[in-house]
Amino acid sequence: MDEYYNSHKITLRSGHQDAGKWTCQYVVVKFGYTDMGKRSGYADGTFGSREHAEAPALAKAKALINSN
């Protein structure tokens, strides 16, 4: 899933793991800044559904953008 926020593209990559748990990685890219590269991270913990994994990953990505 891609979302656009404050001139950044946030890509969420959720994945299903053993025991029915989900994790989600976020990747943040700022538009027009090729030297900036990508910043990425993961939602803390594992979750019972894709939606529950993606929500905190998106929140962490937005917080990262807002901190700069």
N, C-alpha and C positions, 0 to 999 in steps of 0.2 A: 504494500500500500504506500502511495506517495501522498504527501501533504506539503503545501506551500505555506510558509510562515515567515513574515518579516524579511523578505528577500532571500530566503533559504529554502532549499528542498530537503524535506525529511523523508527518508525511505525507511519503512519498518519491515523487518524480515523475521517473521515469527516461525517457530519450529516446534514440532511435536516430539517429545522425548518419551523415554520409558515411563511406565506406570501412569500414563495418561496426563502427564504434565506438559506445560507449554513454557517456552522462553521467547524473548523477543529482543532483537538487536535493532538499534537505530543508527542511521548514517545521515550526517548533516553536511550539506554542501551549500556554500554561499554563491549566489549568482554573480558571474562576471569576475571572479577571483580565482584564476587558475593556480596562483602560487599558494593559496590558502590550503588547498587539499581538502581532504575529508576528515571529519571528526566522527567517531563512533563510540558506542557503548552498549550496555545491556540494561534492561529492567532488572531491578534487584529481586532475586528469588525465582521460583517457578510458580505456575498458575494453573488453575483447573480448566481454563478455556483460552482460546486465541484472543478473544476480546479482552479478557482480564489481563493478559500478558501485554497486549498492545497499548492499552491505556497508560500504564506507568512508563513505558518506554517513550511514548509520545510526550508525556509530561516532562521526563528527564531531558529529552532533546530540546523542547521549548525553553526549559530552564537554562540549559547550556547556551542557547542563542541569546536569551535575555541577559545573561551574565557578562556578555562581551560588548 
